[in-house]
């Protein structure tokens, strides 16, 4: 699928790409509904309806990903609630080998996530992501999420890379669109971001189910064979 000799930099989404999205989907679409219904003394169905309306109102903006925004908006202890199901925070089964392969191949690698810094810290606490991918950015540092060109411009300034020799992997097609608009040459989707949900379909970008499909192992073997 890829000619790794033409790729110097790999930018990686976190939730749904390196981590199973089950934790986040469970929290925002199930657990939070129940807490909201209990605190606001309403039915789970009505809670779900209200929350979906709240989410839709800020979709595609940094507030959608902001724990502080939702804690104030919903009057719920979001950070505390997110710790109740940390057993669901899991690396995708192929993540560790892929990140180790990128290191062995000498690629410049960075995690770029729309998750709030506190959410990123929680994921690092319960997984070895920080060791496997030490260079990490939350888009909250820049004031724009990945849906905006301003984010890519600011990231490029902070973390210089050649878009023509860069691969970006994400589970959101609209975010891959944004990266491609910026000029990132290689964009790949994750077709199975949540182990508990059906696969997704991508229409404008190639998608994979497993990092092995990118054939990095073969590239690494060739590189080591020449050393």
PyMOL commands that set and color helices and strands:
alter all, ss='L'
color gray80, all
select helices_A, chain A and resi 4-6+22-39+44-58+62-65+67-74+78-88+95-104+117-126+129-132+139-141+149-158+163-165+173-182+211-214+216-226
alter helices_A, ss='H'
color red, helices_A
select strands_A, chain A and resi 9-12+108-113+136-138+166-170+186-190+206-208
alter strands_A, ss='S'
color yellow, strands_A
deselect
rebuild
show_as cartoon
